[in-house]
Amino acid sequence: MPSEESSTHNDAAQAQMNRLVVLMTVGIFTGLVIDTLSILLAIFTGIAFCVVYLLWEISVHLQELRFET
């Protein structure tokens, strides 16, 4: 009888460990996805700022050319 109880206890402990491993794996992959998305957001934000700056510089130079003529 005690061996059946310990077997049931071991099965329950193993099931709990499996759930913890699954939760940790899901958490790690979720974190990686969020990190990847935040890195991509930072890259695209930097590119957007560069484009806006270049457009602003072009407009300033065009205005200077317009005033010179």
MIRODREN-902124 format. One record per atom (N, C-alpha, C, O, CB): z, y, x. Coordinates in steps of 0.001 Angstrom, whole numbers, padded with zeros to 6 digits, always signed. Last residue first. Glycine has a CB too. Example, Ala and Ser with C-alpha at 12.3 -4.5 7.8 and 13.67 -1.06 7.14 Angstrom:
2
+007080-002250+012850/+007140-001060+013670/+007870+000030+012900/+008039+001138+013409/+005725-000598+014084/+007800-005690+013190/+007800-004500+012300/+007800-003300+013200/+008465-003319+014236/+009046-004473+011308/
// end
This chain:
69
-054853+083153+016358/-056235+083505+016008/-056314+084691+015089/-057409+085105+014707/-056923+082339+015366/-052131+082791+016621/-052878+083305+017773/-054275+083765+017376/-054824+084675+017997/-052975+082240+018860/-051281+081651+014256/-050885+083030+014523/-051659+083621+015694/-051832+084838+015758/-049391+083103+014801/-052357+079099+014526/-052813+079930+013419/-052462+081391+013676/-053250+082281+013353/-052193+079455+012094/-050914+078118+016683/-052359+078311+016819/-052888+079236+015732/-053765+080062+015986/-053089+076964+016764/-048386+077994+015489/-048599+078873+016645/-050083+079143+016846/-050472+080272+017147/-047996+078252+017919/-048894+076073+013537/-048537+077425+013116/-048739+078411+014258/-049204+079530+014041/-047084+077472+012623/-049374+073879+015192/-050443+074364+014323/-050151+075777+013841/-051063+076598+013746/-050629+073428+013127/-046845+073597+016351/-047987+073967+017194/-049155+074474+016354/-049852+075403+016764/-048435+072772+018041/-045382+072867+014065/-045020+074072+014818/-046196+074528+015674/-046509+075718+015715/-043777+073814+015706/-046635+070479+013363/-046706+071612+012438/-046349+072915+013150/-046946+073955+012871/-045767+071387+011237/-045979+068920+015592/-047387+069198+015287/-047496+070409+014370/-048353+071269+014574/-048061+067968+014633/-043182+068811+015307/-043777+069441+016491/-045240+069811+016235/-045685+070893+016620/-043674+068501+017711/-043043+067376+012883/-042497+068731+012958/-043090+069479+014146/-043460+070647+014021/-040962+068692+013064/-044174+064948+013660/-044831+065744+012621/-044341+067186+012646/-045126+068115+012453/-044584+065129+011237/-042222+064173+015543/-043601+064426+015973/-044358+065253+014942/-045104+066163+015306/-044335+063104+016221/-039997+063878+013822/-039973+064861+014913/-041386+065200+015380/-041713+066368+015588/-039143+064330+016095/-040891+061787+012190/-040580+063086+011588/-040575+064170+012661/-041092+065265+012436/-039215+063042+010858/-041124+059781+014148/-042301+060211+013394/-042062+061585+012777/-042934+062452+012836/-042651+059185+012297/-038440+059551+014977/-039484+059931+015940/-040723+060454+015216/-041305+061458+015627/-039861+058728+016835/-037231+058699+012596/-036849+059985+013176/-037891+060464+014179/-038197+061656+014229/-035479+059881+013852/-038519+056194+012353/-038725+057226+011331/-038347+058603+011868/-039062+059576+011626/-037903+056906+010066/-037502+054858+014581/-038944+055116+014491/-039223+056227+013485/-040058+057098+013729/-039706+053831+014092/-034788+054762+013814/-035200+055463+015029/-036675+055807+015014/-037064+056914+015389/-034887+054628+016247/-035040+053176+011542/-034523+054538+011417/-034903+055365+012638/-035292+056527+012514/-032993+054523+011236/-035936+050803+012658/-036826+051536+011765/-036345+052965+011550/-037161+053873+011393/-036939+050819+010427/-033627+050139+014184/-034928+050326+014832/-035852+051157+013948/-036480+052104+014421/-035579+048964+015148/-031676+049908+012179/-031513+050898+013247/-032846+051182+013931/-033160+052335+014226/-030483+050412+014280/-032754+047793+010706/-032575+049092+010069/-032432+050186+011122/-033000+051268+010976/-031347+049076+009143/-032569+045766+012620/-033889+046194+012150/-033809+047562+011484/-034693+048398+011673/-034473+045164+011172/-029768+045634+012774/-030546+045991+013967/-031932+046475+013560/-032422+047474+014086/-030660+044783+014933/-029179+044832+010181/-028691+046137+010635/-029428+046587+011893/-029686+047778+012068/-027180+046082+010901/-030409+042319+010129/-030883+043372+009228/-030411+044746+009692/-031160+045719+009607/-030400+043108+007796/-028850+041015+012051/-030291+041171+012258/-030837+042291+011384/-031632+043113+011840/-031029+039854+011958/-026333+041098+010805/-026548+041768+012092/-028028+042012+012344/-028416+043088+012796/-025956+040938+013234/-026889+039545+008546/-026502+040946+008371/-026707+041716+009672/-027194+042846+009658/-025031+041054+007910/-027452+037109+009803/-028478+037759+008975/-028157+039236+008808/-029043+040084+008913/-028585+037074+007591/-024994+036605+011051/-026201+036770+011862/-027303+037471+011080/-028006+038325+011620/-026698+035414+012359/-023322+036357+008800/-023099+037419+009775/-024323+037677+010632/-024659+038827+010913/-021926+037076+010656/-024444+034056+007694/-024462+035307+006936/-024259+036492+007875/-024944+037509+007757/-023374+035297+005837/-023855+032217+009713/-025251+032543+009432/-025377+033823+008617/-026312+034597+008823/-025920+031393+008694/-021028+032264+009550/-021710+032623+010796/-023154+033017+010518/-023630+034032+011026/-021661+031456+011800/-020583+031409+006903/-020121+032720+007357/-020838+033184+008606/-021214+034351+008719/-018640+032688+007612/-021654+028832+007000/-022246+029828+006094/-021841+031233+006528/-022667+032146+006521/-021806+029569+004625/-019847+027740+008854/-021280+027791+009154/-021981+028829+008288/-022798+029609+008776/-021922+026413+008947/-017430+027947+007466/-017600+028643+008740/-019071+028784+009093/-019497+029833+009578/-016864+027905+009855/-018002+026280+005270/-017712+027700+005060/-017885+028499+006352/-018426+029605+006330/-016287+027877+004520/-018353+023829+006612/-019458+024404+005834/-019232+025897+005623/-020158+026694+005778/-019601+023684+004467/-015795+023516+007691/-016950+023604+008588/-018136+024225+007864/-018847+025054+008432/-017327+022210+009131/-014284+023338+005337/-014052+024436+006276/-015236+024619+007219/-015633+025747+007511/-012778+024186+007081/-015320+020983+004250/-015479+022241+003518/-015282+023433+004450/-016016+024419+004370/-014483+022313+002344/-014472+019185+006225/-015904+019363+005975/-016170+020671+005238/-017122+021385+005553/-016461+018181+005168/-011709+019391+005907/-012322+019816+007164/-013820+020062+006986/-014369+021023+007525/-012085+018764+008259/-011501+018255+003363/-011110+019645+003561/-011710+020193+004857/-012169+021335+004895/-009575+019774+003584/-012352+015670+003925/-013119+016477+002973/-012789+017956+003142/-013674+018809+003076/-012831+016028+001524/-010301+014886+005644/-011677+014953+006148/-012551+015806+005232/-013391+016574+005703/-012272+013537+006280/-008152+014923+003878/-008141+015817+005034/-009551+015983+005600/-009948+017082+005987/-007189+015284+006120/-008974+012918+002119/-008776+014279+001616/-008795+015282+002770/-009381+016358+002655/-007444+014383+000838/-009012+010742+003874/-010245+011152+003196/-010134+012587+002693/-011072+013374+002819/-010558+010205+002026/-006306+010651+004569/-007308+010926+005604/-008627+011380+004986/-009283+012285+005501/-007537+009681+006473/-005234+009969+002075/-004844+011226+002712/-005861+011616+003787/-006230+012785+003898/-003430+011107+003325/-006390+007475+001751/-006697+008529+000780/-006375+009900+001373/-007128+010859+001204/-005906+008312-000533/-005167+006216+003923/-006624+006294+003860/-007057+007396+002902/-007976+008160+003197/-007220+004945+003428/-002525+006358+003203/-002950+007108+004384/-004469+007235+004428/-005000+008236+004908/-002437+006431+005666/-002660+004679+000939/-002237+006073+000806/-002703+006893+002000/-003219+007999+001832/-000711+006164+000667/-003437+002280+002099/-004317+002908+001106/-003970+004376+000936/-004855+005222+000805/-004217+002183-000247/-001230+001784+003703/-002519+002008+004352/-003513+002642+003383/-004344+003452+003794/-003079+000689+004898/+000846+001353+001885/+000838+002583+002675/-000507+002837+003343/-000889+003992+003531/+001923+002527+003725/+000000-001205+000801/+000000+000000+000000/+000000+001277+000848/-000768+002196+000563/+001191-000006-000913/
// end
